[in-house]
Amino acid sequence: MKAELHIQTARRDTRTYLKKTYVTPPFNVADITEDKRANQLTLMLMSSSPGVLDGDEYQLQVDLAEGCSLELQTQSYQRLFTMKQSATQQMRVQMAAGSAFCFLPHPVVPHAQSSFSTVNTIHMADGCSLIWGEVLTCGRKLNGEVFQFSNYHAITQVFINQRLCIRENLLIEPATMNLKSIGQMEGFTHQASLLYLNEQGLVPAIREAITGYLSQQTGILFGISATPAPGLLIRLLGQQGEQLHTCLKTVARHLPQTTKSQPESVAYVI
């Protein structure tokens, strides 16, 4: 199935609103913003399909106008069903000056013999704020399908003013890789990442708060790296998708997404 989704936001006074949306089955979009007076718009991406099927081709486009703030949520775990060939997805995000975007989808669950590739391309202008996360599981663990999928390939590239700033290339082919070795999964079954870019953010203070929070979590391994542009890249390894997803959401809730300067005396606590 070939499916498309296109979201356009605009700003009226201080509020972000949904200017235009175009979807084809199985996609749908719902406005779940709780505070209608708030600047941020919260949308939920829904699907009538039980998951990604063999031969599916998804095209997703999100356009944020100047000064807009959007949080895009997902409805449930994304299941990649058993495939004879493969499925693909392309997501493109266009962020005008001073806009903010947060996307932390539910974990991906690749079933046995599934093959999936996705390319995420994000274009940011000046003064933007981005929170982008991903959680990948080993498959249906309770069904004995631990790393039984064929391959999973995800490329995420971020451009700031047309200049490539970040390029993530995640490729897992269990049949050809020793995932238990050093530098791979090292005995863990789930992994997650969170990218935060904000030129106004207080990166040292934020990093200290995130480190303190993640250090208190049991059963995970994490690392935090500075990015070429002001921001952080967080990587997590664990045994449970829900735990890693909760960690990402908790961290994201405490990340400043304002595009205005923050006082240097501000302290961040998670």
BALOBA-1460 file (C-alpha; in Angstrom, 3 decimals):
// residues 270
<rec num="1" residu="m" x="0.000" y="0.000" z="0.000"/>
<rec num="2" residu="k" x="1.198" y="3.493" z="-0.844"/>
<rec num="3" residu="a" x="0.132" y="6.061" z="1.748"/>
<rec num="4" residu="e" x="0.736" y="9.780" z="2.214"/>
<rec num="5" residu="l" x="0.462" y="12.249" z="5.047"/>
<rec num="6" residu="h" x="1.016" y="16.008" z="4.897"/>
<rec num="7" residu="i" x="0.691" y="18.354" z="7.879"/>
<rec num="8" residu="q" x="0.973" y="22.138" z="7.661"/>
<rec num="9" residu="t" x="0.878" y="24.437" z="10.683"/>
<rec num="10" residu="a" x="0.436" y="28.191" z="10.950"/>
<rec num="11" residu="r" x="0.460" y="30.743" z="13.751"/>
<rec num="12" residu="r" x="-2.310" y="33.088" z="14.838"/>
<rec num="13" residu="d" x="-1.241" y="35.587" z="17.504"/>
<rec num="14" residu="t" x="0.693" y="33.290" z="19.875"/>
<rec num="15" residu="r" x="-1.092" y="30.036" z="19.026"/>
<rec num="16" residu="t" x="-0.080" y="27.311" z="16.612"/>
<rec num="17" residu="y" x="-2.965" y="25.794" z="14.682"/>
<rec num="18" residu="l" x="-3.408" y="23.109" z="12.044"/>
<rec num="19" residu="k" x="-3.622" y="24.978" z="8.764"/>
<rec num="20" residu="k" x="-3.913" y="22.028" z="6.442"/>
<rec num="21" residu="t" x="-3.772" y="18.265" z="6.563"/>
<rec num="22" residu="y" x="-3.867" y="15.682" z="3.813"/>
<rec num="23" residu="v" x="-3.944" y="11.942" z="4.473"/>
<rec num="24" residu="t" x="-4.612" y="8.767" z="2.576"/>
<rec num="25" residu="p" x="-5.526" y="5.423" z="4.170"/>
<rec num="26" residu="p" x="-4.478" y="4.078" z="6.599"/>
<rec num="27" residu="f" x="-3.388" y="7.440" z="8.093"/>
<rec num="28" residu="n" x="-5.405" y="9.935" z="10.058"/>
<rec num="29" residu="v" x="-4.555" y="12.922" z="12.261"/>
<rec num="30" residu="a" x="-6.312" y="14.071" z="15.437"/>
<rec num="31" residu="d" x="-5.856" y="17.326" z="17.336"/>
<rec num="32" residu="i" x="-5.371" y="16.330" z="20.996"/>
<rec num="33" residu="t" x="-4.189" y="19.715" z="22.290"/>
<rec num="34" residu="e" x="-5.423" y="20.029" z="25.879"/>
<rec num="35" residu="d" x="-4.841" y="23.755" z="26.392"/>
<rec num="36" residu="k" x="-6.272" y="25.510" z="23.354"/>
<rec num="37" residu="r" x="-4.706" y="28.784" z="24.528"/>
<rec num="38" residu="a" x="-1.170" y="27.373" z="24.579"/>
<rec num="39" residu="n" x="1.306" y="28.087" z="21.816"/>
<rec num="40" residu="q" x="2.052" y="24.417" z="21.211"/>
<rec num="41" residu="l" x="-0.174" y="22.295" z="18.990"/>
<rec num="42" residu="t" x="-0.357" y="18.588" z="19.832"/>
<rec num="43" residu="l" x="-1.386" y="16.145" z="17.122"/>
<rec num="44" residu="m" x="-1.721" y="12.365" z="17.137"/>
<rec num="45" residu="l" x="-0.751" y="10.335" z="14.093"/>
<rec num="46" residu="m" x="-3.173" y="7.424" z="13.825"/>
<rec num="47" residu="s" x="-3.358" y="4.418" z="11.520"/>
<rec num="48" residu="s" x="-6.146" y="1.959" z="10.777"/>
<rec num="49" residu="s" x="-3.556" y="-0.629" z="9.742"/>
<rec num="50" residu="p" x="-2.304" y="-3.123" z="12.375"/>
<rec num="51" residu="g" x="1.252" y="-2.315" z="11.276"/>
<rec num="52" residu="v" x="3.611" y="-2.006" z="8.336"/>
<rec num="53" residu="l" x="3.007" y="-4.719" z="5.750"/>
<rec num="54" residu="d" x="5.086" y="-6.159" z="2.935"/>
<rec num="55" residu="g" x="5.329" y="-3.688" z="0.058"/>
<rec num="56" residu="d" x="4.086" y="-0.671" z="2.023"/>
<rec num="57" residu="e" x="5.474" y="2.715" z="0.981"/>
<rec num="58" residu="y" x="4.830" y="5.620" z="3.343"/>
<rec num="59" residu="q" x="5.454" y="9.299" z="2.554"/>
<rec num="60" residu="l" x="5.171" y="11.741" z="5.488"/>
<rec num="61" residu="q" x="5.611" y="15.516" z="5.289"/>
<rec num="62" residu="v" x="5.458" y="18.039" z="8.152"/>
<rec num="63" residu="d" x="5.762" y="21.794" z="7.468"/>
<rec num="64" residu="l" x="6.034" y="24.254" z="10.359"/>
<rec num="65" residu="a" x="5.527" y="27.954" z="9.670"/>
<rec num="66" residu="e" x="7.583" y="30.626" z="11.400"/>
<rec num="67" residu="g" x="7.219" y="30.635" z="15.179"/>
<rec num="68" residu="c" x="5.075" y="27.477" z="15.299"/>
<rec num="69" residu="s" x="5.393" y="24.773" z="17.955"/>
<rec num="70" residu="l" x="4.218" y="21.224" z="17.245"/>
<rec num="71" residu="e" x="4.330" y="17.958" z="19.174"/>
<rec num="72" residu="l" x="3.475" y="14.933" z="17.037"/>
<rec num="73" residu="q" x="2.540" y="11.769" z="18.914"/>
<rec num="74" residu="t" x="1.817" y="8.234" z="17.729"/>
<rec num="75" residu="q" x="-1.069" y="5.992" z="18.680"/>
<rec num="76" residu="s" x="0.727" y="2.740" z="19.474"/>
<rec num="77" residu="y" x="3.780" y="0.584" z="18.846"/>
<rec num="78" residu="q" x="4.750" y="0.333" z="15.183"/>
<rec num="79" residu="r" x="4.754" y="-3.325" z="14.178"/>
<rec num="80" residu="l" x="6.712" y="-4.469" z="11.134"/>
<rec num="81" residu="f" x="5.046" y="-7.667" z="9.987"/>
<rec num="82" residu="t" x="6.716" y="-10.671" z="8.331"/>
<rec num="83" residu="m" x="7.660" y="-9.817" z="4.756"/>
<rec num="84" residu="k" x="8.751" y="-11.583" z="1.603"/>
<rec num="85" residu="q" x="10.347" y="-8.396" z="0.271"/>
<rec num="86" residu="s" x="10.421" y="-5.093" z="2.198"/>
<rec num="87" residu="a" x="8.656" y="-1.884" z="3.191"/>
<rec num="88" residu="t" x="9.856" y="1.723" z="3.126"/>
<rec num="89" residu="q" x="9.079" y="5.058" z="4.714"/>
<rec num="90" residu="q" x="10.248" y="8.605" z="4.037"/>
<rec num="91" residu="m" x="9.590" y="11.455" z="6.446"/>
<rec num="92" residu="r" x="10.445" y="15.048" z="5.669"/>
<rec num="93" residu="v" x="10.201" y="17.912" z="8.167"/>
<rec num="94" residu="q" x="10.509" y="21.555" z="7.121"/>
<rec num="95" residu="m" x="10.968" y="24.025" z="9.999"/>
<rec num="96" residu="a" x="10.747" y="27.773" z="9.392"/>
<rec num="97" residu="a" x="12.606" y="30.268" z="11.595"/>
<rec num="98" residu="g" x="11.821" y="30.125" z="15.293"/>
<rec num="99" residu="s" x="9.722" y="26.947" z="15.099"/>
<rec num="100" residu="a" x="9.807" y="23.973" z="17.491"/>
<rec num="101" residu="f" x="9.079" y="20.314" z="16.765"/>
<rec num="102" residu="c" x="8.905" y="17.283" z="19.072"/>
<rec num="103" residu="f" x="8.483" y="13.723" z="17.769"/>
<rec num="104" residu="l" x="8.905" y="10.715" z="20.063"/>
<rec num="105" residu="p" x="7.100" y="7.806" z="18.381"/>
<rec num="106" residu="h" x="6.284" y="4.555" z="20.164"/>
<rec num="107" residu="p" x="8.848" y="1.737" z="19.894"/>
<rec num="108" residu="v" x="9.266" y="-0.189" z="16.639"/>
<rec num="109" residu="v" x="8.643" y="-3.958" z="16.854"/>
<rec num="110" residu="p" x="10.085" y="-5.848" z="13.854"/>
<rec num="111" residu="h" x="8.535" y="-9.300" z="13.457"/>
<rec num="112" residu="a" x="10.477" y="-12.296" z="12.138"/>
<rec num="113" residu="q" x="11.724" y="-11.882" z="8.545"/>
<rec num="114" residu="s" x="10.634" y="-8.263" z="8.298"/>
<rec num="115" residu="s" x="12.696" y="-5.834" z="6.226"/>
<rec num="116" residu="f" x="12.228" y="-2.106" z="6.669"/>
<rec num="117" residu="s" x="14.082" y="1.053" z="5.675"/>
<rec num="118" residu="t" x="13.294" y="4.660" z="6.522"/>
<rec num="119" residu="v" x="14.857" y="8.002" z="5.642"/>
<rec num="120" residu="n" x="14.127" y="11.022" z="7.835"/>
<rec num="121" residu="t" x="15.159" y="14.424" z="6.502"/>
<rec num="122" residu="i" x="14.796" y="17.510" z="8.687"/>
<rec num="123" residu="h" x="15.450" y="21.064" z="7.481"/>
<rec num="124" residu="m" x="15.810" y="23.722" z="10.182"/>
<rec num="125" residu="a" x="16.082" y="27.479" z="9.805"/>
<rec num="126" residu="d" x="17.516" y="29.911" z="12.378"/>
<rec num="127" residu="g" x="16.358" y="29.756" z="15.978"/>
<rec num="128" residu="c" x="14.575" y="26.392" z="15.775"/>
<rec num="129" residu="s" x="14.223" y="23.738" z="18.453"/>
<rec num="130" residu="l" x="14.095" y="20.012" z="17.690"/>
<rec num="131" residu="i" x="13.400" y="16.963" z="19.856"/>
<rec num="132" residu="w" x="13.552" y="13.728" z="17.858"/>
<rec num="133" residu="g" x="13.561" y="10.230" z="19.311"/>
<rec num="134" residu="e" x="13.493" y="6.583" z="18.307"/>
<rec num="135" residu="v" x="13.134" y="3.255" z="20.138"/>
<rec num="136" residu="l" x="13.921" y="-0.026" z="18.385"/>
<rec num="137" residu="t" x="13.094" y="-3.373" z="19.985"/>
<rec num="138" residu="c" x="14.506" y="-6.809" z="19.203"/>
<rec num="139" residu="g" x="11.097" y="-8.037" z="18.011"/>
<rec num="140" residu="r" x="8.401" y="-10.041" z="19.759"/>
<rec num="141" residu="k" x="10.513" y="-11.119" z="22.700"/>
<rec num="142" residu="l" x="7.840" y="-13.248" z="24.392"/>
<rec num="143" residu="n" x="7.254" y="-15.110" z="21.109"/>
<rec num="144" residu="g" x="10.911" y="-16.070" z="20.861"/>
<rec num="145" residu="e" x="11.535" y="-13.699" z="17.960"/>
<rec num="146" residu="v" x="14.619" y="-12.033" z="19.394"/>
<rec num="147" residu="f" x="16.487" y="-10.463" z="16.467"/>
<rec num="148" residu="q" x="14.734" y="-12.694" z="13.969"/>
<rec num="149" residu="f" x="13.998" y="-9.840" z="11.544"/>
<rec num="150" residu="s" x="15.908" y="-9.602" z="8.251"/>
<rec num="151" residu="n" x="17.077" y="-6.003" z="8.518"/>
<rec num="152" residu="y" x="16.211" y="-2.571" z="9.845"/>
<rec num="153" residu="h" x="17.785" y="0.508" z="8.285"/>
<rec num="154" residu="a" x="17.094" y="4.068" z="9.458"/>
<rec num="155" residu="i" x="18.829" y="7.203" z="8.199"/>
<rec num="156" residu="t" x="18.157" y="10.514" z="9.945"/>
<rec num="157" residu="q" x="19.733" y="13.657" z="8.562"/>
<rec num="158" residu="v" x="19.345" y="17.196" z="9.886"/>
<rec num="159" residu="f" x="20.130" y="20.299" z="7.854"/>
<rec num="160" residu="i" x="20.460" y="23.742" z="9.438"/>
<rec num="161" residu="n" x="20.190" y="26.518" z="6.856"/>
<rec num="162" residu="q" x="20.803" y="23.967" z="4.099"/>
<rec num="163" residu="r" x="23.993" y="22.708" z="5.756"/>
<rec num="164" residu="l" x="24.171" y="19.080" z="6.862"/>
<rec num="165" residu="c" x="24.656" y="19.060" z="10.637"/>
<rec num="166" residu="i" x="23.667" y="15.556" z="11.796"/>
<rec num="167" residu="r" x="23.518" y="12.251" z="9.940"/>
<rec num="168" residu="e" x="22.532" y="9.109" z="11.784"/>
<rec num="169" residu="n" x="22.821" y="5.759" z="9.991"/>
<rec num="170" residu="l" x="21.391" y="2.811" z="11.913"/>
<rec num="171" residu="l" x="21.621" y="-0.565" z="10.182"/>
<rec num="172" residu="i" x="20.911" y="-3.879" z="11.892"/>
<rec num="173" residu="e" x="21.114" y="-7.176" z="10.017"/>
<rec num="174" residu="p" x="21.024" y="-9.866" z="12.723"/>
<rec num="175" residu="a" x="22.026" y="-12.694" z="10.370"/>
<rec num="176" residu="t" x="25.290" y="-10.967" z="9.438"/>
<rec num="177" residu="m" x="26.159" y="-9.175" z="12.688"/>
<rec num="178" residu="n" x="27.279" y="-10.336" z="16.110"/>
<rec num="179" residu="l" x="24.955" y="-8.162" z="18.154"/>
<rec num="180" residu="k" x="26.390" y="-9.399" z="21.452"/>
<rec num="181" residu="s" x="29.877" y="-8.115" z="20.663"/>
<rec num="182" residu="i" x="31.513" y="-4.970" z="22.014"/>
<rec num="183" residu="g" x="30.308" y="-1.919" z="20.147"/>
<rec num="184" residu="q" x="27.005" y="-3.595" z="19.268"/>
<rec num="185" residu="m" x="24.149" y="-4.463" z="21.637"/>
<rec num="186" residu="e" x="26.442" y="-6.189" z="24.192"/>
<rec num="187" residu="g" x="23.671" y="-8.354" z="25.645"/>
<rec num="188" residu="f" x="20.931" y="-5.727" z="25.563"/>
<rec num="189" residu="t" x="17.868" y="-6.234" z="23.373"/>
<rec num="190" residu="h" x="16.450" y="-2.709" z="22.991"/>
<rec num="191" residu="q" x="17.984" y="0.592" z="21.973"/>
<rec num="192" residu="a" x="16.845" y="4.202" z="21.862"/>
<rec num="193" residu="s" x="18.160" y="7.595" z="20.861"/>
<rec num="194" residu="l" x="17.085" y="11.182" z="21.429"/>
<rec num="195" residu="l" x="18.366" y="14.173" z="19.489"/>
<rec num="196" residu="y" x="17.952" y="17.659" z="20.944"/>
<rec num="197" residu="l" x="18.963" y="20.758" z="19.008"/>
<rec num="198" residu="n" x="18.345" y="24.277" z="20.303"/>
<rec num="199" residu="e" x="20.800" y="27.129" z="19.934"/>
<rec num="200" residu="q" x="19.186" y="28.862" z="22.937"/>
<rec num="201" residu="g" x="19.414" y="25.858" z="25.253"/>
<rec num="202" residu="l" x="21.803" y="25.689" z="28.201"/>
<rec num="203" residu="v" x="23.502" y="22.476" z="27.125"/>
<rec num="204" residu="p" x="25.854" y="21.977" z="30.139"/>
<rec num="205" residu="a" x="23.037" y="22.403" z="32.672"/>
<rec num="206" residu="i" x="20.687" y="20.201" z="30.662"/>
<rec num="207" residu="r" x="23.309" y="17.491" z="30.256"/>
<rec num="208" residu="e" x="23.957" y="17.397" z="34.009"/>
<rec num="209" residu="a" x="20.244" y="17.050" z="34.774"/>
<rec num="210" residu="i" x="19.749" y="14.283" z="32.200"/>
<rec num="211" residu="t" x="22.778" y="12.390" z="33.487"/>
<rec num="212" residu="g" x="21.409" y="12.549" z="37.022"/>
<rec num="213" residu="y" x="18.008" y="11.232" z="35.961"/>
<rec num="214" residu="l" x="19.281" y="8.396" z="33.750"/>
<rec num="215" residu="s" x="21.794" y="7.312" z="36.393"/>
<rec num="216" residu="q" x="18.876" y="6.485" z="38.673"/>
<rec num="217" residu="q" x="17.246" y="4.127" z="36.154"/>
<rec num="218" residu="t" x="17.931" y="0.405" z="36.542"/>
<rec num="219" residu="g" x="18.818" y="-2.020" z="33.770"/>
<rec num="220" residu="i" x="19.941" y="0.536" z="31.194"/>
<rec num="221" residu="l" x="23.197" y="1.795" z="29.747"/>
<rec num="222" residu="f" x="23.402" y="5.330" z="28.371"/>
<rec num="223" residu="g" x="25.721" y="7.853" z="26.812"/>
<rec num="224" residu="i" x="25.360" y="11.568" z="26.064"/>
<rec num="225" residu="s" x="27.293" y="13.376" z="23.346"/>
<rec num="226" residu="a" x="27.445" y="17.012" z="22.275"/>
<rec num="227" residu="t" x="26.362" y="17.707" z="18.701"/>
<rec num="228" residu="p" x="28.068" y="19.978" z="16.124"/>
<rec num="229" residu="a" x="25.220" y="22.473" z="16.559"/>
<rec num="230" residu="p" x="24.164" y="23.417" z="20.119"/>
<rec num="231" residu="g" x="22.444" y="20.324" z="21.436"/>
<rec num="232" residu="l" x="22.786" y="16.766" z="22.681"/>
<rec num="233" residu="l" x="22.512" y="13.215" z="21.372"/>
<rec num="234" residu="i" x="21.442" y="10.611" z="23.937"/>
<rec num="235" residu="r" x="21.754" y="6.871" z="23.370"/>
<rec num="236" residu="l" x="20.184" y="4.180" z="25.542"/>
<rec num="237" residu="l" x="20.433" y="0.397" z="25.731"/>
<rec num="238" residu="g" x="18.001" y="-1.686" z="27.752"/>
<rec num="239" residu="q" x="15.768" y="-4.728" z="27.920"/>
<rec num="240" residu="q" x="12.303" y="-3.140" z="27.735"/>
<rec num="241" residu="g" x="10.878" y="-0.856" z="25.066"/>
<rec num="242" residu="e" x="8.378" y="0.778" z="27.410"/>
<rec num="243" residu="q" x="11.107" y="1.714" z="29.879"/>
<rec num="244" residu="l" x="13.243" y="3.356" z="27.194"/>
<rec num="245" residu="h" x="10.248" y="5.181" z="25.740"/>
<rec num="246" residu="t" x="9.342" y="6.483" z="29.197"/>
<rec num="247" residu="c" x="12.907" y="7.700" z="29.677"/>
<rec num="248" residu="l" x="12.791" y="9.626" z="26.409"/>
<rec num="249" residu="k" x="9.431" y="11.204" z="27.232"/>
<rec num="250" residu="t" x="10.562" y="12.180" z="30.725"/>
<rec num="251" residu="v" x="13.728" y="13.805" z="29.415"/>
<rec num="252" residu="a" x="11.820" y="15.553" z="26.608"/>
<rec num="253" residu="r" x="9.317" y="17.090" z="29.029"/>
<rec num="254" residu="h" x="12.160" y="18.939" z="30.725"/>
<rec num="255" residu="l" x="13.963" y="20.149" z="27.614"/>
<rec num="256" residu="p" x="13.375" y="23.856" z="26.923"/>
<rec num="257" residu="q" x="11.891" y="24.346" z="23.477"/>
<rec num="258" residu="t" x="11.625" y="28.088" z="23.652"/>
<rec num="259" residu="t" x="13.331" y="29.934" z="20.833"/>
<rec num="260" residu="k" x="14.049" y="32.932" z="23.041"/>
<rec num="261" residu="s" x="17.182" y="33.309" z="25.170"/>
<rec num="262" residu="q" x="17.115" y="31.655" z="28.591"/>
<rec num="263" residu="p" x="18.709" y="33.326" z="31.649"/>
<rec num="264" residu="e" x="22.044" y="31.745" z="32.444"/>
<rec num="265" residu="s" x="20.992" y="31.228" z="36.047"/>
<rec num="266" residu="v" x="18.242" y="28.771" z="35.127"/>
<rec num="267" residu="a" x="18.805" y="25.302" z="36.632"/>
<rec num="268" residu="y" x="17.209" y="22.203" z="35.094"/>
<rec num="269" residu="v" x="16.045" y="19.352" z="37.314"/>
<rec num="270" residu="i" x="14.470" y="16.125" z="36.093"/>
